[in-house]
Amino acid sequence: MHVERRNGGRSAAHAFNRAYKPLLDRLGLTYPQYLVMLVLWERDGVPVKDIGERLLLDSGTLTPLLKRLEVAGLVRRTRTPRTSGRS
């Protein structure tokens, strides 16, 4: 099965932007940053890989976005300790 956007898709996107952009601007967030924050508000400590899978974003898109959120003081990125047998 294939799903295609209908003609109203573009006007729906414009309506969404008109409604939400002023709110996101006040929060200092872009729409993709807002989506990441929604994922983290649902569950804290989500691995980057899981965020990417959930939002269909690759690491090349997600990494700079997360860095900007970290600089803004909205998230803290930490490395997951490796469980390899090295000492």
N, CA, C and O atoms as a GROMACS GRO file, in nm:
protein
  348
    1MET      N    1   0.085  -0.116   0.000
    1MET     CA    2   0.000   0.000   0.000
    1MET      C    3   0.090   0.124   0.000
    1MET      O    4   0.192   0.127   0.068
    2HIS      N    5   0.050   0.223  -0.076
    2HIS     CA    6   0.121   0.351  -0.080
    2HIS      C    7   0.026   0.459  -0.034
    2HIS      O    8  -0.094   0.455  -0.064
    3VAL      N    9   0.078   0.554   0.039
    3VAL     CA   10  -0.003   0.665   0.087
    3VAL      C   11   0.055   0.792   0.029
    3VAL      O   12   0.176   0.816   0.036
    4GLU      N   13  -0.031   0.873  -0.028
    4GLU     CA   14   0.013   0.999  -0.085
    4GLU      C   15  -0.061   1.113  -0.020
    4GLU      O   16  -0.175   1.100   0.024
    5ARG      N   17   0.007   1.225  -0.014
    5ARG     CA   18  -0.053   1.346   0.043
    5ARG      C   19  -0.155   1.399  -0.056
    5ARG      O   20  -0.130   1.401  -0.177
    6ARG      N   21  -0.269   1.441  -0.007
    6ARG     CA   22  -0.371   1.499  -0.091
    6ARG      C   23  -0.342   1.646  -0.111
    6ARG      O   24  -0.255   1.701  -0.044
    7ASN      N   25  -0.413   1.711  -0.200
    7ASN     CA   26  -0.389   1.853  -0.230
    7ASN      C   27  -0.394   1.941  -0.107
    7ASN      O   28  -0.324   2.042  -0.101
    8GLY      N   29  -0.474   1.907  -0.008
    8GLY     CA   30  -0.486   1.988   0.112
    8GLY      C   31  -0.366   1.981   0.203
    8GLY      O   32  -0.358   2.057   0.299
    9GLY      N   33  -0.272   1.891   0.176
    9GLY     CA   34  -0.156   1.875   0.262
    9GLY      C   35  -0.073   2.000   0.276
    9GLY      O   36  -0.027   2.033   0.385
   10ARG      N   37  -0.055   2.070   0.166
   10ARG     CA   38   0.026   2.192   0.170
   10ARG      C   39  -0.046   2.300   0.250
   10ARG      O   40   0.017   2.369   0.330
   11SER      N   41  -0.176   2.316   0.230
   11SER     CA   42  -0.249   2.419   0.305
   11SER      C   43  -0.257   2.382   0.453
   11SER      O   44  -0.258   2.470   0.539
   12ALA      N   45  -0.263   2.252   0.483
   12ALA     CA   46  -0.263   2.209   0.623
   12ALA      C   47  -0.130   2.244   0.689
   12ALA      O   48  -0.127   2.285   0.805
   13ALA      N   49  -0.021   2.226   0.616
   13ALA     CA   50   0.111   2.259   0.670
   13ALA      C   51   0.121   2.409   0.697
   13ALA      O   52   0.176   2.452   0.798
   14HIS      N   53   0.068   2.489   0.605
   14HIS     CA   54   0.070   2.634   0.626
   14HIS      C   55  -0.014   2.674   0.746
   14HIS      O   56   0.025   2.760   0.824
   15ALA      N   57  -0.130   2.611   0.761
   15ALA     CA   58  -0.216   2.641   0.876
   15ALA      C   59  -0.146   2.603   1.006
   15ALA      O   60  -0.154   2.676   1.104
   16PHE      N   61  -0.079   2.489   1.005
   16PHE     CA   62  -0.005   2.444   1.123
   16PHE      C   63   0.102   2.547   1.159
   16PHE      O   64   0.115   2.588   1.274
   17ASN      N   65   0.179   2.588   1.057
   17ASN     CA   66   0.286   2.686   1.082
   17ASN      C   67   0.232   2.818   1.135
   17ASN      O   68   0.291   2.877   1.225
   18ARG      N   69   0.120   2.864   1.080
   18ARG     CA   70   0.062   2.990   1.128
   18ARG      C   71   0.020   2.976   1.275
   18ARG      O   72   0.036   3.070   1.352
   19ALA      N   73  -0.032   2.861   1.312
   19ALA     CA   74  -0.081   2.842   1.449
   19ALA      C   75   0.033   2.820   1.549
   19ALA      O   76   0.031   2.878   1.658
   20TYR      N   77   0.131   2.738   1.513
   20TYR     CA   78   0.231   2.695   1.611
   20TYR      C   79   0.362   2.772   1.608
   20TYR      O   80   0.432   2.777   1.709
   21LYS      N   81   0.398   2.830   1.495
   21LYS     CA   82   0.527   2.898   1.487
   21LYS      C   83   0.542   3.007   1.592
   21LYS      O   84   0.648   3.014   1.655
   22PRO      N   85   0.441   3.093   1.616
   22PRO     CA   86   0.458   3.194   1.722
   22PRO      C   87   0.482   3.131   1.860
   22PRO      O   88   0.559   3.184   1.939
   23LEU      N   89   0.416   3.020   1.888
   23LEU     CA   90   0.436   2.952   2.017
   23LEU      C   91   0.577   2.894   2.026
   23LEU      O   92   0.644   2.907   2.129
   24LEU      N   93   0.620   2.828   1.919
   24LEU     CA   94   0.754   2.770   1.919
   24LEU      C   95   0.861   2.878   1.925
   24LEU      O   96   0.964   2.860   1.990
   25ASP      N   97   0.836   2.991   1.857
   25ASP     CA   98   0.932   3.103   1.864
   25ASP      C   99   0.948   3.151   2.007
   25ASP      O  100   1.060   3.181   2.051
   26ARG      N  101   0.838   3.160   2.081
   26ARG     CA  102   0.846   3.204   2.222
   26ARG      C  103   0.925   3.105   2.306
   26ARG      O  104   0.993   3.144   2.402
   27LEU      N  105   0.917   2.977   2.271
   27LEU     CA  106   0.993   2.876   2.343
   27LEU      C  107   1.137   2.867   2.294
   27LEU      O  108   1.221   2.802   2.357
   28GLY      N  109   1.166   2.931   2.182
   28GLY     CA  110   1.300   2.925   2.125
   28GLY      C  111   1.328   2.792   2.059
   28GLY      O  112   1.443   2.748   2.054
   29LEU      N  113   1.224   2.727   2.007
   29LEU     CA  114   1.239   2.595   1.947
   29LEU      C  115   1.196   2.596   1.801
   29LEU      O  116   1.104   2.667   1.762
   30THR      N  117   1.264   2.515   1.722
   30THR     CA  118   1.216   2.486   1.587
   30THR      C  119   1.120   2.369   1.600
   30THR      O  120   1.114   2.304   1.704
   31TYR      N  121   1.044   2.342   1.494
   31TYR     CA  122   0.951   2.230   1.500
   31TYR      C  123   1.023   2.096   1.522
   31TYR      O  124   0.978   2.017   1.606
   32PRO      N  125   1.133   2.066   1.451
   32PRO     CA  126   1.204   1.941   1.480
   32PRO      C  127   1.256   1.933   1.625
   32PRO      O  128   1.252   1.827   1.686
   33GLN      N  129   1.304   2.046   1.679
   33GLN     CA  130   1.348   2.047   1.819
   33GLN      C  131   1.230   2.018   1.912
   33GLN      O  132   1.244   1.946   2.011
   34TYR      N  133   1.116   2.075   1.880
   34TYR     CA  134   0.995   2.052   1.960
   34TYR      C  135   0.959   1.904   1.959
   34TYR      O  136   0.921   1.848   2.063
   35LEU      N  137   0.969   1.840   1.844
   35LEU     CA  138   0.938   1.697   1.836
   35LEU      C  139   1.032   1.615   1.924
   35LEU      O  140   0.989   1.521   1.990
   36VAL      N  141   1.161   1.650   1.924
   36VAL     CA  142   1.257   1.581   2.011
   36VAL      C  143   1.219   1.602   2.157
   36VAL      O  144   1.223   1.508   2.236
   37MET      N  145   1.184   1.724   2.192
   37MET     CA  146   1.145   1.752   2.331
   37MET      C  147   1.020   1.672   2.370
   37MET      O  148   1.009   1.626   2.483
   38LEU      N  149   0.926   1.656   2.277
   38LEU     CA  150   0.807   1.574   2.306
   38LEU      C  151   0.846   1.431   2.340
   38LEU      O  152   0.793   1.371   2.434
   39VAL      N  153   0.939   1.376   2.263
   39VAL     CA  154   0.986   1.239   2.290
   39VAL      C  155   1.047   1.232   2.430
   39VAL      O  156   1.022   1.138   2.505
   40LEU      N  157   1.128   1.333   2.465
   40LEU     CA  158   1.194   1.332   2.596
   40LEU      C  159   1.098   1.363   2.710
   40LEU      O  160   1.120   1.318   2.822
   41TRP      N  161   0.992   1.439   2.684
   41TRP     CA  162   0.893   1.465   2.789
   41TRP      C  163   0.815   1.339   2.820
   41TRP      O  164   0.771   1.319   2.933
   42GLU      N  165   0.797   1.252   2.719
   42GLU     CA  166   0.728   1.125   2.743
   42GLU      C  167   0.814   1.031   2.826
   42GLU      O  168   0.764   0.963   2.915
   43ARG      N  169   0.945   1.028   2.796
   43ARG     CA  170   1.036   0.939   2.868
   43ARG      C  171   1.176   1.000   2.866
   43ARG      O  172   1.231   1.025   2.759
   44ASP      N  173   1.232   1.022   2.981
   44ASP     CA  174   1.365   1.081   2.994
   44ASP      C  175   1.472   0.975   2.968
   44ASP      O  176   1.448   0.856   2.987
   45GLY      N  177   1.588   1.019   2.924
   45GLY     CA  178   1.700   0.928   2.909
   45GLY      C  179   1.690   0.838   2.786
   45GLY      O  180   1.741   0.726   2.788
   46VAL      N  181   1.627   0.885   2.681
   46VAL     CA  182   1.609   0.806   2.560
   46VAL      C  183   1.739   0.807   2.479
   46VAL      O  184   1.796   0.913   2.456
   47PRO      N  185   1.786   0.690   2.436
   47PRO     CA  186   1.906   0.687   2.351
   47PRO      C  187   1.881   0.762   2.219
   47PRO      O  188   1.770   0.762   2.167
   48VAL      N  189   1.986   0.824   2.168
   48VAL     CA  190   1.976   0.901   2.044
   48VAL      C  191   1.921   0.814   1.931
   48VAL      O  192   1.839   0.859   1.851
   49LYS      N  193   1.965   0.690   1.924
   49LYS     CA  194   1.918   0.598   1.820
   49LYS      C  195   1.766   0.584   1.826
   49LYS      O  196   1.700   0.583   1.723
   50ASP      N  197   1.711   0.572   1.947
   50ASP     CA  198   1.566   0.556   1.963
   50ASP      C  199   1.490   0.682   1.922
   50ASP      O  200   1.382   0.674   1.864
   51ILE      N  201   1.548   0.798   1.955
   51ILE     CA  202   1.484   0.925   1.914
   51ILE      C  203   1.479   0.930   1.761
   51ILE      O  204   1.376   0.964   1.703
   52GLY      N  205   1.590   0.896   1.697
   52GLY     CA  206   1.597   0.897   1.551
   52GLY      C  207   1.496   0.803   1.489
   52GLY      O  208   1.430   0.838   1.391
   53GLU      N  209   1.483   0.684   1.545
   53GLU     CA  210   1.387   0.587   1.493
   53GLU      C  211   1.244   0.637   1.512
   53GLU      O  212   1.160   0.623   1.423
   54ARG      N  213   1.218   0.693   1.626
   54ARG     CA  214   1.083   0.741   1.657
   54ARG      C  215   1.041   0.856   1.565
   54ARG      O  216   0.925   0.863   1.523
   55LEU      N  217   1.136   0.946   1.535
   55LEU     CA  218   1.104   1.064   1.455
   55LEU      C  219   1.145   1.051   1.308
   55LEU      O  220   1.126   1.144   1.229
   56LEU      N  221   1.202   0.935   1.272
   56LEU     CA  222   1.249   0.912   1.136
   56LEU      C  223   1.354   1.015   1.095
   56LEU      O  224   1.351   1.069   0.984
   57LEU      N  225   1.447   1.042   1.187
   57LEU     CA  226   1.557   1.134   1.161
   57LEU      C  227   1.688   1.058   1.168
   57LEU      O  228   1.707   0.974   1.256
   58ASP      N  229   1.779   1.086   1.075
   58ASP     CA  230   1.909   1.020   1.079
   58ASP      C  231   2.002   1.095   1.174
   58ASP      O  232   1.973   1.208   1.215
   59SER      N  233   2.114   1.033   1.207
   59SER     CA  234   2.205   1.094   1.304
   59SER      C  235   2.265   1.224   1.251
   59SER      O  236   2.299   1.311   1.330
   60GLY      N  237   2.279   1.237   1.119
   60GLY     CA  238   2.332   1.360   1.062
   60GLY      C  239   2.241   1.480   1.084
   60GLY      O  240   2.287   1.594   1.088
   61THR      N  241   2.113   1.454   1.098
   61THR     CA  242   2.016   1.559   1.128
   61THR      C  243   2.001   1.576   1.278
   61THR      O  244   1.994   1.688   1.329
   62LEU      N  245   1.996   1.464   1.349
   62LEU     CA  246   1.967   1.465   1.492
   62LEU      C  247   2.082   1.519   1.577
   62LEU      O  248   2.057   1.592   1.674
   63THR      N  249   2.205   1.485   1.544
   63THR     CA  250   2.319   1.526   1.627
   63THR      C  251   2.332   1.678   1.639
   63THR      O  252   2.343   1.728   1.751
   64PRO      N  253   2.330   1.754   1.528
   64PRO     CA  254   2.340   1.900   1.544
   64PRO      C  255   2.219   1.959   1.615
   64PRO      O  256   2.232   2.056   1.690
   65LEU      N  257   2.103   1.901   1.593
   65LEU     CA  258   1.981   1.947   1.660
   65LEU      C  259   1.995   1.929   1.812
   65LEU      O  260   1.961   2.019   1.889
   66LEU      N  261   2.045   1.813   1.855
   66LEU     CA  262   2.065   1.786   1.997
   66LEU      C  263   2.174   1.876   2.056
   66LEU      O  264   2.164   1.920   2.171
   67LYS      N  265   2.278   1.904   1.978
   67LYS     CA  266   2.383   1.994   2.026
   67LYS      C  267   2.326   2.133   2.052
   67LYS      O  268   2.360   2.196   2.152
   68ARG      N  269   2.238   2.181   1.962
   68ARG     CA  270   2.177   2.314   1.983
   68ARG      C  271   2.087   2.313   2.106
   68ARG      O  272   2.085   2.410   2.181
   69LEU      N  273   2.014   2.205   2.128
   69LEU     CA  274   1.929   2.195   2.248
   69LEU      C  275   2.015   2.193   2.374
   69LEU      O  276   1.977   2.249   2.477
   70GLU      N  277   2.131   2.128   2.366
   70GLU     CA  278   2.221   2.122   2.481
   70GLU      C  279   2.280   2.260   2.510
   70GLU      O  280   2.286   2.301   2.626
   71VAL      N  281   2.322   2.332   2.407
   71VAL     CA  282   2.376   2.466   2.425
   71VAL      C  283   2.270   2.558   2.486
   71VAL      O  284   2.302   2.646   2.566
   72ALA      N  285   2.144   2.536   2.448
   72ALA     CA  286   2.033   2.617   2.502
   72ALA      C  287   1.998   2.576   2.645
   72ALA      O  288   1.914   2.640   2.709
   73GLY      N  289   2.061   2.471   2.696
   73GLY     CA  290   2.035   2.426   2.833
   73GLY      C  291   1.907   2.346   2.848
   73GLY      O  292   1.856   2.332   2.959
   74LEU      N  293   1.855   2.292   2.738
   74LEU     CA  294   1.729   2.218   2.743
   74LEU      C  295   1.748   2.067   2.757
   74LEU      O  296   1.658   1.998   2.806
   75VAL      N  297   1.863   2.016   2.716
   75VAL     CA  298   1.892   1.874   2.731
   75VAL      C  299   2.036   1.858   2.777
   75VAL      O  300   2.118   1.949   2.765
   76ARG      N  301   2.064   1.741   2.829
   76ARG     CA  302   2.203   1.706   2.864
   76ARG      C  303   2.232   1.573   2.796
   76ARG      O  304   2.162   1.474   2.817
   77ARG      N  305   2.336   1.575   2.716
   77ARG     CA  306   2.375   1.451   2.648
   77ARG      C  307   2.484   1.383   2.729
   77ARG      O  308   2.579   1.447   2.773
   78THR      N  309   2.469   1.254   2.749
   78THR     CA  310   2.572   1.177   2.819
   78THR      C  311   2.600   1.051   2.738
   78THR      O  312   2.513   0.999   2.668
   79ARG      N  313   2.722   1.006   2.748
   79ARG     CA  314   2.759   0.882   2.678
   79ARG      C  315   2.712   0.763   2.760
   79ARG      O  316   2.718   0.764   2.883
   80THR      N  317   2.664   0.662   2.691
   80THR     CA  318   2.627   0.538   2.756
   80THR      C  319   2.754   0.458   2.777
   80THR      O  320   2.831   0.438   2.682
   81PRO      N  321   2.778   0.410   2.899
   81PRO     CA  322   2.898   0.330   2.921
   81PRO      C  323   2.896   0.205   2.834
   81PRO      O  324   2.794   0.138   2.821
   82ARG      N  325   3.009   0.176   2.775
   82ARG     CA  326   3.018   0.055   2.691
   82ARG      C  327   3.029  -0.067   2.780
   82ARG      O  328   3.090  -0.064   2.887
   83THR      N  329   2.969  -0.174   2.732
   83THR     CA  330   2.969  -0.298   2.811
   83THR      C  331   3.064  -0.401   2.753
   83THR      O  332   3.047  -0.521   2.777
   84SER      N  333   3.162  -0.355   2.678
   84SER     CA  334   3.257  -0.449   2.619
   84SER      C  335   3.347  -0.508   2.727
   84SER      O  336   3.351  -0.458   2.839
   85GLY      N  337   3.417  -0.612   2.692
   85GLY     CA  338   3.502  -0.681   2.789
   85GLY      C  339   3.636  -0.615   2.811
   85GLY      O  340   3.721  -0.671   2.881
   86ARG      N  341   3.658  -0.498   2.753
   86ARG     CA  342   3.788  -0.430   2.774
   86ARG      C  343   3.799  -0.376   2.916
   86ARG      O  344   3.699  -0.338   2.977
   87SER      N  345   3.922  -0.372   2.968
   87SER     CA  346   3.942  -0.314   3.102
   87SER      C  347   4.031  -0.195   3.097
   87SER      O  348   4.058  -0.134   3.201
   0.00000   0.00000   0.00000
